[in-house]
Amino acid sequence: MADFGIKEALSTLGLEDINNGSSTGTKWFSNGDIIESYSPVDGKLIGKVKASTKDDYEAVMKTATEAFKTWRTKPAPLRGEIVRQFGEKLREKKEALGKLVSYEMGKSYQEGLGEVQEMIDICDFAVGLSRQLHGLTMHSERPGHRMYEQYHPLGVVGIISAFNFPVAVWAWNTALAWICGDVCIWKPSEKTPLCGVACQNIISEVLKENNLPEGISCLVNGDYKVGEMMTKDTRVPLISATGSTRMGKIVAKEVAGRLGKSLLELGGNNAIIVTPDADIKMTVIGAVFGAVGTAGQRCTSTRRLIIHESMYDKVKNAVADAYKQLRIGNPLDENNHVGPLIDKDAVKNYENALEKVVAEGGKIVVEGGVLSGEGYESGCYVKPAIAEAGNYYEIVQHETFAPVLYLLKYSGDVENAIALQNGVAQGLSSAIMTNNLREAERFLSVQGSDCGIANVNIGTSGAEIGGAFGGEKETGGGRESGSDAWKVYMRRQTNTINYTTDLPLAQGIKFDL
Ligand code: UN1
C-alpha cells in the first residue's frame, strides 16, 4: 500500500516508536503502561505512548501549579504573542498534522487539514482576544465610589478530549485558556494518543524559543483512570470535557461534588428539517456531508432528516442516489469520501444500530454492511446506511456514533417538524432547509429549535470557531471556542473603590458609632 507520506509526517512531528506520554512542556517522562496506537486506516501499529502513573500526574500537576504563578502575571497581550507563534508553527506543520489526524483517527485528509485549520483559526481569534478581556464598569449608588469588574485567570485547566477531534478541541480550549492566563493539563483520548504527543511537540518548540517555564502546557495520557485523577483534583478549578453523555454525567457529578466548574460538550442527535420550500440540491449536499463526514463520528453529524411528506419521496431518492456516489476507502486517498470508523467496537455499535432500527420496525433505504477485502483489512470500514424510522424508536433517541441516517416524515406545519427535532434528549446542532422566511424565523424563534446551534440552509456540522460552540440538555450546556466562551476560563471579580473620607453603606443603611 502507498505510504501517503505518513513516515515523513511522523518524523516531521517528532514522533518515535515509543513516546513518553507525560509532559510539562519541553520535558517528557512516563512510567505507566504502554498504549498502542493502531490505525483504523490499515490496522497497522503507528506507534506507542507510555501512559501516566499517579506519580507522573502529581509531578505534572506540581509543575503546572508553579507555572501558573508566573504565567498569570504576564500581560495578556504577551500571552497572546505566544499563541500567535503557536498558530505560525501550526501553519508550518499543517500537512503533517492533518495527515496524522487522518491516519490515527480515520477521517479524510481534507477533514484532517480542516481540523488543523480550526486550530489555526482559534489561535488567531485568541490573539485578538488577548487585548479584549473586557470587564464592565458600573455606576456606584454611593458618592465618591467607583465600581468595575475584572477577569482573572482560574488556574490549572483540565482538558479531556475525544478521539473524533483529536487536535482541534484541545486547541479551542487551550488557546483561550492560555491568553486568559491559565495553564493547561490535557488528556487526549487513549484512541488517538499520538495526536496528543504531536501537538505537545509543536507547542514545546514555542515554549523553548521563548524560554518559558515548564508547566504552561502539560500532557498526560491514559484511560478514564487518568481522567479521574483530574476530575477529582481540587487543584483543577475547571474541567473541560468532550465525549459521550455517559462520560459527561460521570464528570459533571464528580466535579460538581467538589464545587468545581465543568465545561461539557457531549452527545448530539442532530436533525435537518426539510420543508416544502427547501432547495433539494443544497439539502442533499448538507445532509450527505453531515451524515457521512468523519464517518458519522462528529458530535455535530446529521443523524435525522425530518422531511415534509410532500417532499418525502423526492428527498429520500435524491439522498439515496447521492449515497451511490460515495467512495469508501483509505481516507488519505483524496478520491475517497468516507474513511473507517475508529475501531472494531465502533463497528459493532454501528451493526447493532442497524439491527435495532429494523427490529423496531424501520425500513432500510440504503443498505449498510462491514466492508472486507483489499484495502479494508483493518475491519473498520462500513457502508453509510439510511433507514426510515420513527422518532420515538429507542435507537433514534440515542446518538448512533456512525454513518447511519434516520429518515422521519412530518406533515402539516413546520411546528410539527420542530417538535420532532426537539423530541430527543440531546440538544447540540440543528438545521432547517427552506427558502420560506416564515418557516426559517419560526425555527429560530423561542418556540423553535432548542439546540445550541440552529442553522438555516446549512447542514448540522462544520461550525466556524467564531461562534460559541456547544449544546443544551444532554449535550451538557457548555460553550467553547468563539464569542464570549473565554469567560468560562476566568473568574469574575467585582471591585468597588471608595475615594472619599466617609464610609457610606449601600442600600442607605445607617450604622453610626
Ligand atoms: C465535535 O465533533 O466534537 O462543527 C466537534 C463541527 C466541527 C467541530 C465538531 N467544527 O462539525
Residues whose N, C-alpha, C, O or C-beta is under 5 A from the ligand:
A	BS01	UN1	F165 Q297 R298 C299 T300 S461 G462 A463
